[in-house]
Amino acid sequence: MRAAVLNAIGDDKLELRDDVTTVDPGPHEVRIKVRASGICHSDLSAMDGTLPALAPGIVGHEGAGEIVDVGSAVEHLAPGDHVTVSFVPPCGACPSCLRGEPNLCAVHAIAAFTTPRFRLGETPVFGYAGLGTFAEELVVPASGAIKVDPDVPFETAALIACGVLTGVGAVLNTAKVRPGSTVVVIGCGGVGISVIQGARLAGATTIVAVDPVEGKHAIAKRFGATHATTPDGLEALKQQVTNAEGFDYAFDVVGLPVTIRSAWDSARRGGSVVVVGAGRGDAMVQFSAQELFLHDKKILGSFYGSSHVHHDTGQMLRFWRAGLLDLDGMISRRLPFDELNDGLATLRDGSTDVIRQVVTLG
């Protein structure tokens, strides 16, 4: 089958091959024919080593497709079912799952680093984040396949799998934004636009979008931002729209020390700073002990939007069906598999107004 192989960490291109195979599904696993996969910035982070990944490996973690085979112990899914995939399949029995934090379940995530799910000849090949949606088929734990109605387009379902759950979830689940709040969102890619849509859903009345690419400003406003600015203009706009107090909620969707610090500086005393962007393990952010004490701000990490994937996927689709969540409008480019590296290069460039690119695989 066709698959995009990362041969070594640090490669800036994936090798597009047609001779990759998957392992057979175990009793509690399913095989999925991938129909659509979003290109997420975390895929670049896997390639350059910002986020942990193994090579040789298949990148891609935001996808949707159709069940083609199920393990002997799988009863809730059947061939022909349409599903999204999750890079954090909840086991349902670990301490994180039992206390209602399934997005922090590490059982299957750890297994993904020890259990290769693809093969290239006799060479074992790993799936990034336990997935590898830049392949025509993949094998995943059954709990990582979330059934969706067959009328949901695969490309729409794929966006929910990562970007939408991460962004909207950061607003509704992590921050629990209140109606009437003021919000600033730093970074207006696919996840940032999802945060903006989440803030609008939550009833925020002021939503400021921040991005150095001015072409994204009008797009951000189309999805719900009330104001937009480059980073250089943020302080002046904060003074204007919050009477110099600062925002109730500041979301960093970039993951750099400078943007996290900017989110902190933009939040009011007593406000919340929500870190959504995935940064490097050695990227350090500095705060003084005194400001942490005096300002009473809450710093909240938001991994996968604090989502309960089996519940929240359905919720996102209900928002979409009600016209409250624009998923289709987030897709800037649709690419065939052969143009995958062009899509990665476009995302890496960072100077375009592209929000989300989707690779279709049949």
N, C-alpha and C positions, 0 to 999 in steps of 0.2 A: 504494500500500500504506500501511498505518498505520505511523507512526513518531513518536517523541517528540523534538521539535526544541528544542535549546538555542539561542535566538536571539542571546543575548549573554552573555558571561561576567559573572557577578554575578546573573543571573536566579535566583529561588528556585523557579520552576516551569518545566516543560517544556511546549511547545505540542504538543498531541496532534493530529496531522494524518492525513489519509488520501490525500494526493496526492504522497507522496515516492516516488522511484524509485531503483533502484540502477544503477550502471554495469554493462556486460557483463563477465563474467570474462575476463581475459587468458589466455594459454596456460598459465600456471602458477598459476592462481587457480580458486576454486570459489565457487559461489553456494549459500547455505545458507538454508533456511526455518527461522527461529528458532521453537522451541517453548516454551522456558522461559528466563528470565533472572533471576538473583539481583540484588537491590538492595544494592550494596556502598557502604561509606562513601567509597570512592574516587570514586564517581559524584558525591557531594556535593562532594568536593574538586575535581573537574573543573569543576563548576558555579560554585563560588565563587573559583576561581583558585588554590587551594592547589597543585594539580597542573596541569601544562601541558595545555591543551586549546584547540581552535579552535572558533570560532562563525562562522556557524551550523554546528551539528554535531548528531550523534545520539549520545546518551550510552548507557552500558551496556557492560559488558565481561566479564560472567560469564554465559555462556550455553551452550546446547546446542540442537541441532536436526537437520535432515535435509538431506542434499545433494540439490539439485534440478538442478544443472548443473555441469559441469566443463570447464576449459580444454583445449585440444587436446593439451597436453603432460602432462596429469595422468593417471597410470596406476594409482596406488594407491588412488584413491577413485572411487566411481561414484554416480550418482543412486540415492537410496534408502538410502545408508549413514547411520547415526546417528553424530554427532560432537559433541565439545565444541570450544570455540574457545579459542585462546590469544592474549593480547595481546603476546606476545613470540615470534612464529614464528621458529624457528631456521633460518638460511640454510644451515648445514652447512659453510660454507667460510671464514667470517671467523676472525680470530685467537681470538675468544672461543669460538666453536663448536669450533675445532680443539684448543683446550686443555681441552675438557670443561666449559665454562661457558656452555652455550647460553642460559641465562636472561639473560645479559648481551649477547646478540646485538642489535646496534642497526640492522642493515640494514633490516629491514622496519619497525621502530619509527620510524626517521627518515623513511622513505618515507610513513608515515601522515600526516606533517605537510605533505607536498607533493602528495599524491595523493588528492583527494576521491573517495569511493566511492559517494556518494549525490548526487541532484539534486532540487531543489525548483523545478520549472519550468526556467528557464535558470540558476538559481543553484546553483553547486557547494556541496555540503554534506559536511563531514568526519565520519568516524567516530571517536569517542573511543578513544584507544589503538589506532587502526587497526581497531576493531571497530564498535560501535554496535548492541548487542544489544537496545536498546529500539526495535527495528524488526522488521517481519515477515520481512524478508529482508536479507541482507548478503552482500557479496563480500569474500573474504579470500584471502591466499596459501594455497596448498594445504598448506604445512607448518604453518599455523596451525589446521588442522582435524584433530582427533585422533579416530580411529575408535574407537567403543565398541560393545559387543554390543547388539543390538536389544532385549534384555529389560531393559536398564538404563533406569529412568524418566528422562525428559528433565530433570525438576527435580533429580533426584539427580545426574545428570551435570553439570548447570549449576553446582552448588556446587563441584565439583572444579575447574572451570575457573579459579577465582581463589582463593576463600577457603580451601579445603581444601589445595590445593597450597601456598599461601603459609604457612598456619599449621603444618600437619603437616611440610611441607618445612623450615621454620625449625628444627624440633626434630631431625629425622632427618638432614637434609643440611647445614644451616649449623652448628648447635651440636654435632651428633652426641652428644646426651645419652646418658650411660652409665646402665646399670641401677643402681638403688640411689641415684640422685642426688636432691638437693633442688632444687626448681624453684619460681620465683614467676612468675606471669603477670599483667601489669598491663593491664587492658582485657579485658572478657568479651563482646564482640560476636561476630560470626560467625568472624572470624579468630582471636580470642582463644580461643574454644571449640575451634577446630581445633588451636591450640597445646596446650591442655590435653589433648585426645585424643592428640596426638602424644607428649606427655610420658608419658601412661599407656602408650601402645604401646612407648615406649622403655624402660619399666621403672622410671621414677622412683617413689620410694616416698613422697615428700612433694611435693605439688603445691598451692601456695597461689594462689588466684584473688583478684584485687584489682579491685574495681569500686565506684564510688560508688552505683550503683543496687543496693540490697539485694535487690530481687526477682531479680537475676541470680545471687545466691549459691547458692541451692538448685539452680538450673539448672546452674551450673558443677560442683557436686558430683555431679550426675547424670551428667555427662560425664567425670568422673574426678578432679576436684579433691578433695583430702583436707581442705582448710581454705578458708575464704573470709572476706574482710574488706573494709571500706571503706579508702580510702587512709589515713585517720586512724589506723586500727588496725594498719597494716602493721608499723610498727617494733616494737610490743609483741609481735605474733605472730612476727616474725622472732627476737626474743630467746627466745621460748618454744620454737619448733620447731627452731631451729638451734643452740641453746645460745649465742646471741649471736654466732655466727661469721659468719652470712650464708649465702645460698643458693649452691649450685654454679652454677646458671644462672638469670639474671634476664631475662625477655622483656618488652620494652616493645611493646605492640600499639596504642599511641595516637599516638605521633609528636609529642608536645609536649615542649618543653625540660624542664618540671617532671616529666613521667613518665619521660623518659630518665634524668634525674638521679636519680630515685627508684630506677630499676632499678640504676643504678650503686651507689647507697648500700646497696641490698639484697643485692648480690652479695658473697660472701666474697673475701678476698684470694686471688688466683689463679683466681677464678671467671670466668665468661663473661657478658657483657652483650650481648644480642641485640636489635637495633633492627629491629622488624618493621613498626611503624606508619609511614605516609607523612606526613611533616611538611612544613611550608612551607620554601621555599628561603631565607628570611630569618630563620628561627627558629634562634637560636644557643644552644648548650649549653656551659656553662662547666665546665672542670676545671682544677685547678692542675697545673703541670708536676710538682710534687713528688708529688702523689697518683698521677698516672699512672705515675710511676717506682716509688714505694714499694709500691703495692698489686698490681702485676703482673696486673691484670685485663685480659681480652681484650674489646675492643669490636668486635662483629661486626655489620656491616650484613647484612640478609637481604632481597634483592630477589627477589620471586616464589618465596620458599622455597628459593633456590638449586636450583631444580627442573630436571630433564631432562624436559620436559613429555611427550614421547612415551613414555618409560619410566615416569615416576612416575604418570601418569594411570592406567595399567593396575595399578600397585601399589596405589593408593588403592582401586580397585575390588575388588582381591583382598582387601584388609583389610575392605572393606564386606561382601563376600560371606561372609567368615569370621566376621562378627559382631564384629569388632575395631574398627570405625569406624562410628559412628552418624551417618549423613548425613541420613536421613529425619527424625530427631528434632530436627535443627537448624532445620527449617523452621517458623517461628512463624506465618507468614501466607502464604496463597496469594491473589494478587490478579489480577483481570482487567486488561487493558491500560488500561481507562478509569479505574482507580483508582491508576495509577502515581504521580501527584503526591501522593496521600494516603500512599502508602508512603514516598516521599521525605521528606515532612513528619514522619512517625512516626520515621524514622531520625534526622532532624535534631534532633528534640526531645530525644533522648538520655536521657529520664527513664523510659523503659519497659523491660520485660524482654524485648523482642523480640530474637531472635538473628539470624535471617535471614528476609527476605521474598522470595518468588519471584513474578514476574509470568509468567503463562501466556499464550501467544500462539497457542493452537490445537493 
